[in-house]
Amino acid sequence: QVQLVESGGGLVQPGGSLTLSCTASGTSFCVRPMAWYRQAQDDERELVATITVGSTPYYKNAVKGRFTISRDNAKNTVTLQMNSLQPADTAVYYCNKVSKLWTWGKGTQVTVSS
């Protein structure tokens, strides 16, 4: 069974940065497109960024130019570098495949507040 583990969240002031990491046990990322999602309180989960097997990224408009998704297939890790964070980025962040989703991990809380 696949277990996803997200880490790196925290409390940061507006304009600050965080780096989120995602690893998995029970499977390998290297042959799958991967994604970061987020869910703010009382909102639905939304797609934030995706990355192909060949490392081509896609970003939700609201995070373009501020977030960078990357992957290390050898380490079975997907990373989301988040810069210029805004209060609207406050959410629980999750990683998963782009389609045929695995069971969600616990996510990592990102809170942007002064």
Biotite code that builds the C-alpha atoms (Angstrom):
import biotite.structure as struc

atoms = struc.array([
    struc.Atom([0.000, 0.000, 0.000], chain_id="A", res_id=1, res_name="GLN", atom_name="CA", element="C"),
    struc.Atom([1.280, 3.431, -0.938], chain_id="A", res_id=2, res_name="VAL", atom_name="CA", element="C"),
    struc.Atom([1.850, 5.891, 1.874], chain_id="A", res_id=3, res_name="GLN", atom_name="CA", element="C"),
    struc.Atom([2.480, 9.522, 1.032], chain_id="A", res_id=4, res_name="LEU", atom_name="CA", element="C"),
    struc.Atom([4.302, 11.723, 3.511], chain_id="A", res_id=5, res_name="VAL", atom_name="CA", element="C"),
    struc.Atom([4.404, 15.490, 3.148], chain_id="A", res_id=6, res_name="GLU", atom_name="CA", element="C"),
    struc.Atom([6.631, 17.732, 5.248], chain_id="A", res_id=7, res_name="SER", atom_name="CA", element="C"),
    struc.Atom([8.077, 21.207, 5.466], chain_id="A", res_id=8, res_name="GLY", atom_name="CA", element="C"),
    struc.Atom([5.041, 23.288, 6.320], chain_id="A", res_id=9, res_name="GLY", atom_name="CA", element="C"),
    struc.Atom([4.886, 25.895, 9.026], chain_id="A", res_id=10, res_name="GLY", atom_name="CA", element="C"),
    struc.Atom([3.997, 29.435, 9.976], chain_id="A", res_id=11, res_name="LEU", atom_name="CA", element="C"),
    struc.Atom([5.566, 32.149, 7.861], chain_id="A", res_id=12, res_name="VAL", atom_name="CA", element="C"),
    struc.Atom([5.050, 35.860, 7.434], chain_id="A", res_id=13, res_name="GLN", atom_name="CA", element="C"),
    struc.Atom([3.744, 37.279, 4.168], chain_id="A", res_id=14, res_name="PRO", atom_name="CA", element="C"),
    struc.Atom([6.569, 37.449, 1.668], chain_id="A", res_id=15, res_name="GLY", atom_name="CA", element="C"),
    struc.Atom([8.355, 34.531, 3.255], chain_id="A", res_id=16, res_name="GLY", atom_name="CA", element="C"),
    struc.Atom([9.368, 31.180, 1.816], chain_id="A", res_id=17, res_name="SER", atom_name="CA", element="C"),
    struc.Atom([8.891, 27.505, 2.565], chain_id="A", res_id=18, res_name="LEU", atom_name="CA", element="C"),
    struc.Atom([10.022, 24.309, 0.897], chain_id="A", res_id=19, res_name="THR", atom_name="CA", element="C"),
    struc.Atom([7.683, 21.337, 0.989], chain_id="A", res_id=20, res_name="LEU", atom_name="CA", element="C"),
    struc.Atom([8.809, 17.769, 0.386], chain_id="A", res_id=21, res_name="SER", atom_name="CA", element="C"),
    struc.Atom([6.897, 14.624, -0.453], chain_id="A", res_id=22, res_name="CYS", atom_name="CA", element="C"),
    struc.Atom([8.097, 11.067, -0.251], chain_id="A", res_id=23, res_name="THR", atom_name="CA", element="C"),
    struc.Atom([6.314, 7.763, -0.650], chain_id="A", res_id=24, res_name="ALA", atom_name="CA", element="C"),
    struc.Atom([6.700, 4.258, 0.579], chain_id="A", res_id=25, res_name="SER", atom_name="CA", element="C"),
    struc.Atom([5.425, 1.288, -1.328], chain_id="A", res_id=26, res_name="GLY", atom_name="CA", element="C"),
    struc.Atom([5.889, 2.760, -4.761], chain_id="A", res_id=27, res_name="THR", atom_name="CA", element="C"),
    struc.Atom([8.169, 4.772, -6.988], chain_id="A", res_id=28, res_name="SER", atom_name="CA", element="C"),
    struc.Atom([7.450, 8.250, -8.321], chain_id="A", res_id=29, res_name="PHE", atom_name="CA", element="C"),
    struc.Atom([9.829, 8.015, -11.198], chain_id="A", res_id=30, res_name="CYS", atom_name="CA", element="C"),
    struc.Atom([7.393, 6.746, -13.829], chain_id="A", res_id=31, res_name="VAL", atom_name="CA", element="C"),
    struc.Atom([4.443, 8.934, -12.851], chain_id="A", res_id=32, res_name="ARG", atom_name="CA", element="C"),
    struc.Atom([3.461, 12.558, -13.271], chain_id="A", res_id=33, res_name="PRO", atom_name="CA", element="C"),
    struc.Atom([3.138, 14.031, -9.795], chain_id="A", res_id=34, res_name="MET", atom_name="CA", element="C"),
    struc.Atom([1.312, 16.995, -8.319], chain_id="A", res_id=35, res_name="ALA", atom_name="CA", element="C"),
    struc.Atom([0.914, 19.221, -5.325], chain_id="A", res_id=36, res_name="TRP", atom_name="CA", element="C"),
    struc.Atom([-2.583, 20.071, -4.147], chain_id="A", res_id=37, res_name="TYR", atom_name="CA", element="C"),
    struc.Atom([-3.862, 22.252, -1.345], chain_id="A", res_id=38, res_name="ARG", atom_name="CA", element="C"),
    struc.Atom([-7.020, 22.585, 0.677], chain_id="A", res_id=39, res_name="GLN", atom_name="CA", element="C"),
    struc.Atom([-7.866, 25.711, 2.591], chain_id="A", res_id=40, res_name="ALA", atom_name="CA", element="C"),
    struc.Atom([-10.316, 25.573, 5.463], chain_id="A", res_id=41, res_name="GLN", atom_name="CA", element="C"),
    struc.Atom([-13.895, 25.257, 4.189], chain_id="A", res_id=42, res_name="ASP", atom_name="CA", element="C"),
    struc.Atom([-12.695, 24.956, 0.588], chain_id="A", res_id=43, res_name="ASP", atom_name="CA", element="C"),
    struc.Atom([-12.317, 22.062, -1.801], chain_id="A", res_id=44, res_name="GLU", atom_name="CA", element="C"),
    struc.Atom([-8.919, 20.614, -2.539], chain_id="A", res_id=45, res_name="ARG", atom_name="CA", element="C"),
    struc.Atom([-7.337, 22.236, -5.570], chain_id="A", res_id=46, res_name="GLU", atom_name="CA", element="C"),
    struc.Atom([-4.451, 21.494, -7.876], chain_id="A", res_id=47, res_name="LEU", atom_name="CA", element="C"),
    struc.Atom([-1.465, 23.776, -7.351], chain_id="A", res_id=48, res_name="VAL", atom_name="CA", element="C"),
    struc.Atom([1.288, 22.392, -9.574], chain_id="A", res_id=49, res_name="ALA", atom_name="CA", element="C"),
    struc.Atom([2.169, 19.313, -11.580], chain_id="A", res_id=50, res_name="THR", atom_name="CA", element="C"),
    struc.Atom([5.378, 17.871, -12.947], chain_id="A", res_id=51, res_name="ILE", atom_name="CA", element="C"),
    struc.Atom([5.791, 15.339, -15.713], chain_id="A", res_id=52, res_name="THR", atom_name="CA", element="C"),
    struc.Atom([8.155, 12.396, -15.624], chain_id="A", res_id=53, res_name="VAL", atom_name="CA", element="C"),
    struc.Atom([10.523, 14.521, -17.679], chain_id="A", res_id=54, res_name="GLY", atom_name="CA", element="C"),
    struc.Atom([10.200, 17.401, -15.168], chain_id="A", res_id=55, res_name="SER", atom_name="CA", element="C"),
    struc.Atom([8.022, 19.735, -17.235], chain_id="A", res_id=56, res_name="THR", atom_name="CA", element="C"),
    struc.Atom([6.042, 21.823, -14.746], chain_id="A", res_id=57, res_name="PRO", atom_name="CA", element="C"),
    struc.Atom([2.540, 23.279, -14.772], chain_id="A", res_id=58, res_name="TYR", atom_name="CA", element="C"),
    struc.Atom([1.282, 25.853, -12.275], chain_id="A", res_id=59, res_name="TYR", atom_name="CA", element="C"),
    struc.Atom([-2.046, 27.208, -11.175], chain_id="A", res_id=60, res_name="LYS", atom_name="CA", element="C"),
    struc.Atom([-2.170, 30.861, -12.269], chain_id="A", res_id=61, res_name="ASN", atom_name="CA", element="C"),
    struc.Atom([-2.259, 32.136, -8.703], chain_id="A", res_id=62, res_name="ALA", atom_name="CA", element="C"),
    struc.Atom([1.155, 30.628, -7.907], chain_id="A", res_id=63, res_name="VAL", atom_name="CA", element="C"),
    struc.Atom([2.993, 31.153, -11.204], chain_id="A", res_id=64, res_name="LYS", atom_name="CA", element="C"),
    struc.Atom([6.277, 32.921, -10.703], chain_id="A", res_id=65, res_name="GLY", atom_name="CA", element="C"),
    struc.Atom([6.251, 32.207, -6.966], chain_id="A", res_id=66, res_name="ARG", atom_name="CA", element="C"),
    struc.Atom([6.205, 28.405, -6.659], chain_id="A", res_id=67, res_name="PHE", atom_name="CA", element="C"),
    struc.Atom([8.592, 25.901, -8.205], chain_id="A", res_id=68, res_name="THR", atom_name="CA", element="C"),
    struc.Atom([7.881, 22.181, -8.402], chain_id="A", res_id=69, res_name="ILE", atom_name="CA", element="C"),
    struc.Atom([10.725, 19.744, -8.860], chain_id="A", res_id=70, res_name="SER", atom_name="CA", element="C"),
    struc.Atom([11.407, 16.052, -8.543], chain_id="A", res_id=71, res_name="ARG", atom_name="CA", element="C"),
    struc.Atom([14.293, 13.764, -7.726], chain_id="A", res_id=72, res_name="ASP", atom_name="CA", element="C"),
    struc.Atom([13.413, 10.363, -9.099], chain_id="A", res_id=73, res_name="ASN", atom_name="CA", element="C"),
    struc.Atom([16.473, 8.745, -7.555], chain_id="A", res_id=74, res_name="ALA", atom_name="CA", element="C"),
    struc.Atom([15.370, 9.899, -4.110], chain_id="A", res_id=75, res_name="LYS", atom_name="CA", element="C"),
    struc.Atom([11.667, 9.328, -4.817], chain_id="A", res_id=76, res_name="ASN", atom_name="CA", element="C"),
    struc.Atom([10.939, 12.896, -3.769], chain_id="A", res_id=77, res_name="THR", atom_name="CA", element="C"),
    struc.Atom([8.816, 15.720, -5.099], chain_id="A", res_id=78, res_name="VAL", atom_name="CA", element="C"),
    struc.Atom([9.472, 19.234, -3.803], chain_id="A", res_id=79, res_name="THR", atom_name="CA", element="C"),
    struc.Atom([7.520, 22.488, -3.868], chain_id="A", res_id=80, res_name="LEU", atom_name="CA", element="C"),
    struc.Atom([9.561, 25.635, -3.315], chain_id="A", res_id=81, res_name="GLN", atom_name="CA", element="C"),
    struc.Atom([7.222, 28.438, -2.320], chain_id="A", res_id=82, res_name="MET", atom_name="CA", element="C"),
    struc.Atom([8.375, 32.063, -2.368], chain_id="A", res_id=83, res_name="ASN", atom_name="CA", element="C"),
    struc.Atom([6.595, 35.375, -1.825], chain_id="A", res_id=84, res_name="SER", atom_name="CA", element="C"),
    struc.Atom([3.945, 33.598, 0.204], chain_id="A", res_id=85, res_name="LEU", atom_name="CA", element="C"),
    struc.Atom([0.613, 35.331, 0.689], chain_id="A", res_id=86, res_name="GLN", atom_name="CA", element="C"),
    struc.Atom([-2.165, 34.796, 3.241], chain_id="A", res_id=87, res_name="PRO", atom_name="CA", element="C"),
    struc.Atom([-4.244, 33.266, 0.412], chain_id="A", res_id=88, res_name="ALA", atom_name="CA", element="C"),
    struc.Atom([-1.666, 30.443, 0.250], chain_id="A", res_id=89, res_name="ASP", atom_name="CA", element="C"),
    struc.Atom([-2.685, 29.275, 3.724], chain_id="A", res_id=90, res_name="THR", atom_name="CA", element="C"),
    struc.Atom([-3.843, 25.674, 3.399], chain_id="A", res_id=91, res_name="ALA", atom_name="CA", element="C"),
    struc.Atom([-2.933, 22.060, 4.001], chain_id="A", res_id=92, res_name="VAL", atom_name="CA", element="C"),
    struc.Atom([-0.693, 20.939, 1.163], chain_id="A", res_id=93, res_name="TYR", atom_name="CA", element="C"),
    struc.Atom([-0.728, 17.406, -0.226], chain_id="A", res_id=94, res_name="TYR", atom_name="CA", element="C"),
    struc.Atom([1.121, 15.548, -2.920], chain_id="A", res_id=95, res_name="CYS", atom_name="CA", element="C"),
    struc.Atom([-0.308, 12.806, -5.101], chain_id="A", res_id=96, res_name="ASN", atom_name="CA", element="C"),
    struc.Atom([-0.382, 11.567, -8.653], chain_id="A", res_id=97, res_name="LYS", atom_name="CA", element="C"),
    struc.Atom([-2.045, 13.617, -11.360], chain_id="A", res_id=98, res_name="VAL", atom_name="CA", element="C"),
    struc.Atom([-4.671, 10.930, -11.981], chain_id="A", res_id=99, res_name="SER", atom_name="CA", element="C"),
    struc.Atom([-5.809, 7.630, -10.466], chain_id="A", res_id=100, res_name="LYS", atom_name="CA", element="C"),
    struc.Atom([-4.964, 9.084, -7.088], chain_id="A", res_id=101, res_name="LEU", atom_name="CA", element="C"),
    struc.Atom([-3.441, 7.171, -4.262], chain_id="A", res_id=102, res_name="TRP", atom_name="CA", element="C"),
    struc.Atom([-4.863, 7.430, -0.764], chain_id="A", res_id=103, res_name="THR", atom_name="CA", element="C"),
    struc.Atom([-4.131, 10.914, 0.512], chain_id="A", res_id=104, res_name="TRP", atom_name="CA", element="C"),
    struc.Atom([-1.441, 11.493, 3.080], chain_id="A", res_id=105, res_name="GLY", atom_name="CA", element="C"),
    struc.Atom([-1.907, 13.719, 6.100], chain_id="A", res_id=106, res_name="LYS", atom_name="CA", element="C"),
    struc.Atom([-0.576, 16.753, 4.310], chain_id="A", res_id=107, res_name="GLY", atom_name="CA", element="C"),
    struc.Atom([1.464, 19.573, 5.759], chain_id="A", res_id=108, res_name="THR", atom_name="CA", element="C"),
    struc.Atom([-0.040, 22.795, 7.096], chain_id="A", res_id=109, res_name="GLN", atom_name="CA", element="C"),
    struc.Atom([1.148, 26.082, 5.632], chain_id="A", res_id=110, res_name="VAL", atom_name="CA", element="C"),
    struc.Atom([0.020, 29.218, 7.437], chain_id="A", res_id=111, res_name="THR", atom_name="CA", element="C"),
    struc.Atom([0.919, 32.647, 6.086], chain_id="A", res_id=112, res_name="VAL", atom_name="CA", element="C"),
    struc.Atom([0.186, 35.314, 8.624], chain_id="A", res_id=113, res_name="SER", atom_name="CA", element="C"),
    struc.Atom([1.739, 38.359, 10.224], chain_id="A", res_id=114, res_name="SER", atom_name="CA", element="C"),
])
